[in-house]
Amino acid sequence: MRKRPISFLVRLDESEHKRLMREVKKTGLSREAYIRALINGYIPKPLPPLEYYAMMRELNAIGNNLNQLTVKTHTTGHLERAAIQVEADRLRHAVQQIQQAVTEPERRPPVNPNVHPP
């Protein structure tokens, strides 16, 4: 890690601090890393939902299985249609799950009429 010998104080009011910390929490970064990203011209993205990692593992497993079936087909000259169909079905199902996770609207929390956004 490179050294960062320069530090400075930034004064925020309560609402600015809450907003900063809310945005930082979404990303999983430290407050310092979040601010450095902004200074360097990057907009930090929120952490993906936990389902993302399970979906990526599933897609990797399907890709590995399809690759093994392809290698076996080239080696033996025999196409295992049933095994390929199973993997194709798994792939279709995984893509549907990803589409649902990404495009399905999320239920918003109830609005508290006594709280006003910053």
C-alpha positions as CSV (number, residue, x, y, z in Angstrom):
1,M,0.0,0.0,0.0
2,R,1.4,3.4,-0.9
3,K,1.8,6.0,1.8
4,R,-0.6,8.9,2.1
5,P,1.2,11.5,4.3
6,I,-1.3,14.3,3.7
7,S,-4.4,14.5,5.8
8,F,-7.0,17.2,6.2
9,L,-10.1,18.1,8.1
10,V,-13.5,18.5,6.4
11,R,-16.3,19.9,8.4
12,L,-19.8,18.7,7.6
13,D,-23.2,19.4,9.1
14,E,-25.3,16.5,10.5
15,S,-27.3,15.9,7.3
16,E,-24.1,16.0,5.1
17,H,-22.4,13.5,7.4
18,K,-25.4,11.2,7.4
19,R,-25.7,11.3,3.6
20,L,-21.9,10.6,3.3
21,M,-22.1,7.6,5.7
22,R,-25.2,6.3,4.0
23,E,-23.5,6.4,0.6
24,V,-20.3,4.9,2.0
25,K,-22.2,2.0,3.6
26,K,-23.8,1.1,0.3
27,T,-20.4,0.5,-1.3
28,G,-18.7,-1.4,1.5
29,L,-15.7,0.9,1.2
30,S,-14.1,2.8,4.0
31,R,-15.0,6.5,4.2
32,E,-11.5,7.4,3.0
33,A,-11.5,5.0,0.1
34,Y,-14.9,6.3,-1.0
35,I,-13.7,9.9,-1.0
36,R,-10.5,9.0,-2.8
37,A,-12.6,7.3,-5.5
38,L,-14.6,10.4,-5.9
39,I,-11.5,12.6,-6.1
40,N,-10.1,10.3,-8.8
41,G,-13.2,10.6,-10.9
42,Y,-14.9,7.4,-10.0
43,I,-18.4,6.9,-8.7
44,P,-18.3,3.9,-6.4
45,K,-21.0,1.3,-7.1
46,P,-23.1,-0.2,-4.4
47,L,-22.2,-3.8,-3.3
48,P,-24.1,-6.3,-5.4
49,P,-26.9,-8.3,-3.6
50,L,-25.8,-11.5,-2.0
51,E,-27.6,-13.5,-4.7
52,Y,-25.1,-12.1,-7.2
53,Y,-22.3,-14.3,-5.9
54,A,-24.4,-17.5,-6.0
55,M,-25.5,-16.7,-9.5
56,M,-22.0,-16.1,-10.7
57,R,-20.9,-19.5,-9.1
58,E,-23.8,-21.2,-10.9
59,L,-22.8,-19.6,-14.3
60,N,-19.2,-20.6,-13.8
61,A,-20.2,-24.1,-13.0
62,I,-22.4,-24.3,-16.1
63,G,-19.6,-22.9,-18.3
64,N,-17.1,-25.4,-16.9
65,N,-19.5,-28.3,-17.5
66,L,-20.2,-27.1,-21.1
67,N,-16.5,-26.7,-21.7
68,Q,-15.8,-30.3,-20.4
69,L,-18.6,-31.6,-22.7
70,T,-17.1,-29.8,-25.7
71,V,-13.6,-31.2,-25.0
72,K,-15.0,-34.7,-24.6
73,T,-17.0,-34.3,-27.9
74,H,-13.9,-33.2,-29.8
75,T,-11.8,-36.0,-28.2
76,T,-14.2,-38.9,-28.7
77,G,-16.3,-37.6,-31.6
78,H,-19.4,-38.5,-29.7
79,L,-21.9,-35.8,-28.8
80,E,-23.7,-36.3,-25.5
81,R,-27.0,-34.6,-26.3
82,A,-28.7,-35.4,-23.0
83,A,-25.8,-33.9,-20.9
84,I,-25.7,-30.8,-23.1
85,Q,-29.5,-30.4,-22.9
86,V,-29.2,-30.5,-19.1
87,E,-26.6,-27.8,-19.0
88,A,-28.5,-25.7,-21.6
89,D,-31.6,-25.9,-19.3
90,R,-29.5,-24.9,-16.3
91,L,-28.1,-22.0,-18.2
92,R,-31.6,-20.9,-19.3
93,H,-32.8,-21.1,-15.7
94,A,-29.8,-19.2,-14.4
95,V,-30.3,-16.4,-16.9
96,Q,-34.0,-16.2,-15.9
97,Q,-33.0,-15.9,-12.2
98,I,-30.5,-13.1,-13.1
99,Q,-33.1,-11.2,-15.2
100,Q,-35.6,-11.5,-12.3
101,A,-33.1,-10.4,-9.7
102,V,-32.0,-7.4,-11.8
103,T,-35.3,-6.2,-13.3
104,E,-37.9,-7.2,-10.7
105,P,-39.0,-4.1,-8.8
106,E,-38.1,-4.1,-5.1
107,R,-40.7,-3.2,-2.5
108,R,-39.9,0.2,-1.1
109,P,-40.1,0.7,2.7
110,P,-43.2,2.5,4.0
111,V,-42.9,6.2,3.8
112,N,-42.8,8.0,7.2
113,P,-44.6,11.3,6.7
114,N,-42.7,12.9,9.6
115,V,-39.3,12.4,8.0
116,H,-38.2,14.6,5.1
117,P,-35.3,13.6,2.8
118,P,-32.1,15.8,2.9
